[in-house]
Amino acid sequence: MTRPVWNKLAHKRGELLSRDLAPDVHAERWARRYDGQVGELNRWVDHVRDTTYENLPYLDPASAGQGARVLVLLQDPSGEAEEGSGFVSRHNNDPTAHNTYIAADRAKLDQDIALHWNVVPWWVANPAKPVRSLEKEAVRAQPYLVALLEMLDPAPSEVVLLGKPAARAWTRLVRAGLPEGLREATVARAPHPSPLVYPRIDAATGRANGDLIVEAMRMAGQRARGEKARPAAGGPAGRRRPF
């Protein structure tokens, strides 16, 4: 049975990452997975796979061509990331990736300066594993997140945390001690781009969750490019901490 196209923007632009729906695009990206700085990170992904027996998707080699100036952190990969593409990417064929790509496009956050990852690098709800909680897996995964952050050179100057689990994981990291290169990074918090959250209105501000995500990404991208970041009316999304 053919899978539906969820990420219509990636599909329209010929960027959809799906073994089934866009095999040529996927094959080209797969062949590049060990290229450049992201390739070094993906060799580390192989090591984590071998030592944890978890099936981690790779980082997208189309990301961070000019360095990972903006790190976008979510909670954990979807089943589509594991089975549909094998990558963590805004080009994946799932609704969350579609919303992330829409928001990044509106924010003018170019993929060339951004890197997308998850605080838990493996799929928590994997049916091949016993039932697991996201919070416990985030604690278990913390050393691997630290290891990844320490490999980013230069370190990101901007971090965008999408969703409560990512925000809580970052708080634990701060308490434990961030890698030195990230201690001066600007951190923004915004809602998760899942289809259940993205279209809703944020009760604290009266603004659409999608707009808060766009604003956090837009300001992070502006600061990373050395531009003056101007918040929209209602204040910057990065100052609020309910997520």
C-alpha positions as CSV (number, residue, x, y, z in Angstrom):
1,M,0.0,0.0,0.0
2,T,1.4,3.4,-1.0
3,R,2.1,5.8,1.8
4,P,0.4,9.2,1.6
5,V,2.4,12.3,1.1
6,W,2.4,14.2,4.4
7,N,5.3,16.6,3.7
8,K,3.8,18.4,0.8
9,L,6.3,21.2,0.8
10,A,9.3,18.8,0.6
11,H,7.5,16.8,-2.1
12,K,6.7,20.0,-4.2
13,R,10.4,21.0,-4.0
14,G,11.7,17.5,-4.9
15,E,13.3,17.1,-1.5
16,L,11.0,14.5,0.1
17,L,13.0,11.8,2.0
18,S,11.2,8.6,1.6
19,R,12.5,5.2,0.4
20,D,9.0,4.4,-1.0
21,L,7.8,7.7,-2.5
22,A,11.1,9.3,-3.6
23,P,13.7,6.5,-3.9
24,D,16.1,8.6,-6.1
25,V,16.2,11.5,-3.7
26,H,16.6,9.2,-0.7
27,A,19.4,7.2,-2.4
28,E,21.4,10.4,-3.2
29,R,21.0,11.6,0.4
30,W,21.9,8.2,1.8
31,A,25.1,8.0,-0.3
32,R,26.2,11.3,1.3
33,R,25.5,10.4,4.9
34,Y,29.2,10.1,5.8
35,D,30.2,13.3,4.1
36,G,31.6,16.4,5.8
37,Q,31.0,17.4,9.5
38,V,27.6,15.7,9.5
39,G,29.4,12.6,8.3
40,E,31.6,12.5,11.4
41,L,28.4,12.8,13.5
42,N,26.9,9.9,11.6
43,R,29.9,7.7,12.2
44,W,29.2,8.4,15.9
45,V,25.6,7.4,15.3
46,D,26.8,4.1,14.1
47,H,28.8,3.7,17.3
48,V,25.8,4.5,19.5
49,R,23.8,2.0,17.5
50,D,26.4,-0.7,18.1
51,T,26.6,0.0,21.9
52,T,23.0,0.6,22.7
53,Y,21.3,-1.8,20.3
54,E,18.9,1.1,19.4
55,N,18.1,2.0,15.8
56,L,19.1,5.6,15.6
57,P,18.3,7.6,12.4
58,Y,21.2,9.5,10.9
59,L,21.5,13.3,10.9
60,D,20.7,14.8,7.5
61,P,23.8,15.4,5.4
62,A,22.0,18.3,3.7
63,S,22.1,20.2,7.0
64,A,24.7,22.5,8.5
65,G,26.8,23.0,5.3
66,Q,28.0,26.3,6.8
67,G,28.1,24.8,10.3
68,A,25.5,24.0,12.9
69,R,24.9,27.6,14.0
70,V,21.4,26.8,15.0
71,L,20.6,23.6,16.8
72,V,16.9,22.6,16.7
73,L,16.0,20.0,19.3
74,L,12.8,18.0,19.5
75,Q,11.9,14.9,21.6
76,D,12.5,11.7,19.8
77,P,12.4,10.4,16.2
78,S,9.1,9.2,14.7
79,G,8.6,5.8,13.2
80,E,8.8,7.5,9.8
81,A,12.3,8.7,10.6
82,E,13.4,5.2,11.5
83,E,11.5,3.2,8.8
84,G,10.7,5.7,6.1
85,S,14.0,7.6,5.6
86,G,16.6,6.7,8.2
87,F,17.2,10.4,8.8
88,V,16.3,13.1,11.2
89,S,15.2,15.8,8.7
90,R,12.7,18.5,7.9
91,H,12.3,16.7,4.6
92,N,10.9,13.5,6.1
93,N,7.4,12.3,5.1
94,D,5.5,12.8,8.3
95,P,3.2,15.6,9.7
96,T,5.7,16.8,12.3
97,A,8.5,17.1,9.7
98,H,6.1,18.9,7.4
99,N,5.1,21.5,10.1
100,T,8.8,21.9,11.0
101,Y,9.7,22.6,7.3
102,I,6.8,25.0,6.9
103,A,7.9,26.9,10.1
104,A,11.5,27.0,9.0
105,D,10.6,28.2,5.6
106,R,8.4,31.0,7.0
107,A,11.2,31.8,9.4
108,K,13.8,31.9,6.6
109,L,15.9,29.5,8.7
110,D,18.1,28.0,6.0
111,Q,19.0,24.3,6.4
112,D,22.6,25.2,5.6
113,I,23.1,26.8,9.0
114,A,20.7,24.5,11.0
115,L,21.0,21.0,12.4
116,H,17.9,19.1,13.6
117,W,18.2,16.4,16.4
118,N,16.3,14.9,19.3
119,V,17.0,14.7,23.0
120,V,16.3,11.0,22.7
121,P,18.0,9.9,19.5
122,W,16.0,6.6,19.2
123,W,12.3,6.0,18.7
124,V,10.9,5.6,22.2
125,A,7.6,4.0,21.1
126,N,9.4,1.3,18.9
127,P,7.1,-1.7,19.1
128,A,10.1,-4.0,19.0
129,K,11.0,-2.7,22.5
130,P,9.3,-3.0,25.8
131,V,6.9,-0.1,26.7
132,R,9.1,2.9,27.7
133,S,8.5,6.4,29.0
134,L,9.8,9.4,27.2
135,E,11.1,11.0,30.4
136,K,13.1,7.9,31.5
137,E,14.5,7.5,28.1
138,A,15.5,11.2,28.0
139,V,17.5,10.7,31.2
140,R,19.1,7.5,29.8
141,A,19.9,9.4,26.6
142,Q,21.5,12.5,28.3
143,P,25.1,11.3,28.0
144,Y,24.6,10.8,24.2
145,L,23.2,14.3,23.8
146,V,26.2,15.7,25.7
147,A,28.5,13.6,23.5
148,L,26.9,15.0,20.3
149,L,27.0,18.6,21.6
150,E,30.7,18.2,22.4
151,M,31.3,17.1,18.8
152,L,29.8,20.2,17.3
153,D,32.8,22.5,16.4
154,P,32.2,25.4,16.4
155,A,29.4,25.0,18.9
156,P,25.9,26.4,17.9
157,S,25.3,30.0,19.0
158,E,21.6,29.3,19.0
159,V,19.5,26.5,20.4
160,V,15.7,26.1,19.6
161,L,13.9,23.7,21.9
162,L,10.6,22.5,20.4
163,G,8.2,21.0,23.0
164,K,8.2,20.4,26.7
165,P,10.4,17.2,26.7
166,A,13.2,19.1,24.9
167,A,13.0,22.0,27.3
168,R,13.1,19.7,30.3
169,A,16.0,17.8,28.9
170,W,17.9,21.0,28.4
171,T,17.2,22.1,31.9
172,R,18.7,18.9,33.2
173,L,21.8,19.5,31.0
174,V,22.2,23.0,32.4
175,R,22.0,21.7,35.9
176,A,24.6,19.0,35.1
177,G,26.8,21.4,33.3
178,L,26.7,22.3,29.6
179,P,29.7,21.7,27.3
180,E,31.8,24.9,27.5
181,G,31.1,26.0,23.9
182,L,27.3,26.1,24.6
183,R,27.3,28.1,27.8
184,E,26.9,31.4,25.9
185,A,24.3,30.1,23.4
186,T,21.0,31.8,23.2
187,V,18.2,29.3,24.0
188,A,14.6,29.7,22.7
189,R,11.7,27.6,23.7
190,A,8.6,27.0,21.6
191,P,5.8,24.5,21.2
192,H,6.3,21.1,19.5
193,P,5.4,21.1,15.8
194,S,3.3,17.9,16.0
195,P,-0.1,18.0,14.2
196,L,-1.9,18.0,17.6
197,V,0.0,21.0,18.9
198,Y,1.0,23.1,15.9
199,P,-2.5,24.5,14.9
200,R,-3.6,25.3,18.4
201,I,-3.7,28.7,20.1
202,D,-1.3,29.2,23.0
203,A,-3.4,30.2,26.1
204,A,-0.6,32.3,27.6
205,T,-0.2,34.6,24.7
206,G,-3.3,34.2,22.5
207,R,-1.0,33.5,19.6
208,A,-0.9,30.4,17.3
209,N,1.6,27.8,18.3
210,G,2.8,27.7,14.7
211,D,3.6,31.4,14.9
212,L,5.6,30.9,18.1
213,I,7.7,28.2,16.5
214,V,8.3,30.5,13.4
215,E,9.3,33.4,15.7
216,A,11.8,31.3,17.7
217,M,13.3,30.0,14.5
218,R,13.3,33.4,12.8
219,M,15.1,35.1,15.6
220,A,17.6,32.3,16.0
221,G,18.4,32.5,12.3
222,Q,18.8,36.2,12.4
223,R,21.1,36.2,15.4
224,A,23.2,33.3,13.8
225,R,23.6,35.4,10.7
226,G,24.6,38.5,12.7
227,E,21.4,40.3,11.9
228,K,19.3,42.3,14.4
229,A,16.5,40.0,15.7
230,R,13.2,41.8,16.3
231,P,10.5,40.0,18.2
232,A,6.9,40.2,17.0
233,A,4.3,41.9,19.1
234,G,3.7,40.0,22.3
235,G,7.4,39.4,23.1
236,P,9.9,36.8,22.0
237,A,9.0,33.2,22.2
238,G,12.3,32.4,23.8
239,R,11.4,34.2,27.0
240,R,8.5,32.0,27.9
241,R,9.0,28.7,29.6
242,P,5.6,26.8,29.7
243,F,6.7,24.3,27.0
